[in-house]
Amino acid sequence: MGFFDKLKQGLKKTKDSMIKQVDNMVKSFRKIDEAFFEELEDVLIMSDVGAQTAHKICEELADRVKSRKVEDPEEITGMLKELLIELMSGADELHLGTKPSVILVIGVNGVGKTTSIGKMAARLREQGKSVLLGAADTFRAAAIDQLQVWADRAGVKMIRHNEGSDPAAVVFDTISAAKAAGSDVIICDTAGRLHNKKNLMDELAKINRVIGRELPDSDLEVLLVLDATTGQNAVNQAIQFKEAAGITGIILTKLDGTAKGGVVIAIQDSLGIPVKFVGVGEQLDDMQPFDPEQFVEALFD
């Protein structure tokens, strides 16, 4: 099964909850008026698109309906697809032009951070890049061991210290090893303890100082992993992490287990942070770069 088919299958719950409701709503109206857009806005909000983004979508659709002189409600579906692709298009490519480049991965426990790192490492290795992992989530011994399992699966090496070690020291040693080995990409796991944001900010600031000192000219991606099944809570997490770290992109996991796939739209529009990867399963190849057009086609297909 190709990734588009997996994506289509993974988005089935979202399609059933969001797109079917949009279709049913559109068919229940004979004309496009204020009541039509009020109802559409409600459907989008219930689909975890978020109130602010739902309102923006409906305002833009109303403007286009007026300018194009559209009268048939059933034409709205095509216009909505077009608008969603536009809303979600942006800088979704990883910037890894230097040798080495660095990817910092952050996110709370349980969102799929470790598996995402393993899948990303495997993908980069398939592209011919040499990858080195750094187990800088030293807060939990289980996190280090889990990352080692995924490093082995992906066929890449990993630098690790003992539980409770200084995360910045792990990052320093990972950078030193990457320089010595001529690695293309460093991927570092980090602890994500949102219940104490000051500790998180201090830890990330220290890690960033090490990277800035040791690799001042390297490309740096800071990717936040979010669990799609948490819906609007994922947006709230992104807001908090955005305050603590210079996030450059989102990895959205577990799209196959939720009816809340509309959160992709909310994250990109309300936070201005591009979704760079989406995950729809547990296999190594079940996480792929986010393609807005493919996502919308899978949703509406």
N, C-alpha and C positions, 0 to 999 in steps of 0.2 A: 504493500500500500504506500503510495507516494504521500509527501507531507501535506499536499493540498487536501487529499482525501481524509487524512488524519485530522487536519484542521477543521474540515467540514463536519466530520463525525464529532470532534471535540466541542464544536460550537452548537451542537444540536440542542442542548438545554437552553442556551441563550436564544437561539433561533425560535424555539417553541414559546419562550416567555416574552420575547421582545418583537421579533419580526411578525409572528402570527398575530399578535395583538395589534400591531400597526396595520397589517392587512385587513383584519376584521374591522378595525375602526374606520379605515379609508372606505371600505365597502358600505359602511352604514351611513355615510354622508352623500347627499346628492349635489352639494355645492361646497365650495371652499370659502368659509367665512370665519369670523372670530371664534365661534364655538368649536369649529374644526381644529384650529390651532391650539385652543385651550385643552382639548381632549388629547391631541397628539403630544403636547407638553407633559401631560399627566402620565401617559403611557411611557414616555422616555424616562421620566423621573423614576417610575416604578421598575424600570429595567436597569437601574444603577448608572444611568448616564449622568446623573447629578442635576440639581435644580438649575444651577447657573448655566451649565452647558446646554441643557434641554431648552432653556429660554432663548439662548443664543441661536440654537439650531432653528427654532420656530420663527424667530424674527427674521433670520436670513432667508428661510424658505418663503415667508410671506412677501419679502422684497422681491424674490425671484418670480414668484407667482404673479405679482403685479407687473413686473417689467416684461415678462414673457407672455402676459395675458392668458395664463393657464386657467381653465375653468373646470376641468374634469378632475375630481379628487384622486382618481386612480393614477394620474400622472405624477402624483406626489412621491410615490415609492422610488421611481427612477431618479427624481430630483434629490431625494434623501440620500440615496446611494452616492450620488455625485458629490454631495456636500460632505458626507462622512469621510470620503477618500481625501478630499481637500483638507479637512480639519486635522486628519491624522498624518498627513504627509509632512516630512521634514528630515532633519539630520539623524537618520536612523542607522547609519553605518558606523562601525567601530573605527576610531582613528588610531591606527597602530603603525605609523610610518617610521618610527625610530627603532633602533636596535640597541638595547631592549626597549620595548614599550611596557607600560605597567597598567594592569587592571586591578583596581581595588573593588572587592565585592562586599556589600553591606546588606543588612536585613535582620529582622528579628528571628529567633529560633522557630523552626517549624514551617518556614515559608518555602523551603526547597533550595536554600542557598548552596549547600554542599553539592547536591546533585547538579545544580546549574553550573557550578564551577567545573565539575567533571565533564559535563556535556560540552561546555565551551572549550575546554582543553582538548577534548577529542576532536572537535570540529577544526580548531586551529591546527592541530597536528596533521589532520587529513589534508589541510591546505599547504602542508610542507613546512610549517613553522615549528621551531623547537620551543617547547613550553616548560616553564618551571613553576611549580606551585609553592606558595608560602603559607603555612598553617598558623596564621596570626590571630585566630580565635583561640586564645590559650585559656579562656575562662572556663571551658569545659573539656575534659579529657576526651569525652565522646566525640566532640567536634573534630579533634585532631585525628582520631582513629577512623572516623567516617570519611574524612577527606583523603586519608591514605588509601582506603578501599577504592575511591573514585579515581585517584591518581593511578593506581595499578590498572584499573579498567581502561583508562584512557591511554595508558602506556607512557606516562610522563613521570618525571622525578619530583620529589617534594622535600622541602626543608621544614623540619619540625624541631621544637624545643619541648620541654616538659610542661605539663599543666601548671598554670600560674605564672609562667615566664612573661617577661615584658614583650608585648606584641611588636613594639617598634624594633626590638632587638632581633626578632624573627624576620622582620622585613629587611633589616640591615643585612643579615646573613644571607637572605634569599637574593638580594641585589648583588652581593659579593660573589655568590656562587654563579649567578646568571652572567655576570661580567667574565668570570673565569672560563665558563663553558661556552660563551658566545651565544647565549639564548636569545631568541627573538622576542618572546613575550613572557612576562612575569604576571601570574595571577595570585593575588593575596586574599585569603579569607580574613574577615575581621569579626569581632564580637558585635552583636547588635542588642545592646541592653537599653531599650527605650525608657525603662522605668527610672533610670538615672541618666538623664540626658547630658548632664555636666561631665560625668565620667566618659561617656561616649564621645563628646566633643573634644575633651582633653586628649583621649586616646587617638582619635583620628587626626587631630592637629599634630601630635607627636609623630605619628606615622608619616604624615605629609611633609613634616620638616626633614625627616630622614630621606624620603624620596627626593625632595627638593635639593638637598645637600649632595646626595650620592649620584643622582641622575637629573641634573638641573635642566637638561634640554630634552628629556624624554617625553613622549606622548603619554598622557595619563587619562584613563577612563575610570570614573567612579560609578559603578553600576549598583542600583538598589533593586533587590529581589523582593517582589510582592506576590502574595497569594491571591489569585483572582477570586477564589471562593469567599473571601472576606468582603467583597464589594466596596462600599463606601469607606469601610475601615482601612482598606488599602490606600485610599486617597489621603486619609488622615495620617497614616504612617509616613506617606511620601512627604507630606507637609512638614512633619516633625524632623525627618531625616534631611530634608532640603535645608532646614535651618542649621543643622549640625554639620553638614558636609556639602561640598560642591558637586552635587550629583550631575553626571553627564548623560545618564540613560537609565531606563528601567528594564528589568527582566521580569516578565509576568508569567508566573507558573500556574499549573493546575486549571487551565482553561477548559480542559475536558471534564472537570468535575463540578461545573457550576452553571447556573442560569444567569450569572452576573457578569457576562463578558462585556456588557456595555461600559464597564469600568475602564476599559482601554481608552474609550473616547473621553471620559471624564478626566483621566490622568493627563492625557496629552494636551487637552484644551485648557483645563483650569490651572495646571501647574507649568505648562510650557516645557515639560521634560519629555523627550522622545522615548517611546517604547522601542528598545533595540532587539529584544528577543521575546518569543512567546513559547511556552511549553505545553504540550498536549499529551504527555505520557511519561513513562519511566525509562524507556530505552535511550541509549546513547544518542540516537539521531532524532529524538522526539522534541528537541528544542531547536528552533530555526530563527534566522533573522526575521524581524517583523516587516511584513509587506502590506501596507494599508489597502492596496487594491485587492490583493489576494484575500485579506481578512474580510473585507466587505463582500466580495463575491461569495466566499464560503458562508457568510452569514445569511445572505439573501438567496443563495442557490436553492 
